[in-house]
Amino acid sequence: MSKYKIHVTVNLVDCEEETNDSPIELEDGSYQYTINESAGESIDNCEVAVLNTAYPAIRDAIARHMERMSKKKS
């Protein structure tokens, strides 16, 4: 029986980039969401931003995993 490792990293760092309307996918397959200062200083807004950024990353990771499983069973 196979085992699967799940690895998640979340970093919140100061930056000078423009804010985004929604998370964007980067070339390495990770997602980034740049929020404004007031959102970054609010625990509730930070939580929403992190969850909004994580959601597409989670969906993509599960889709890739399911695709590999499907190919493995073929």
Secondary structure, DSSP 8 states (H G I E B T S, - for coil): ----------------S---SS-EE-TTS-EE----HHHHT-HHHHHHHHHHHHHHHHHHHHHHHHHHHHHHH-
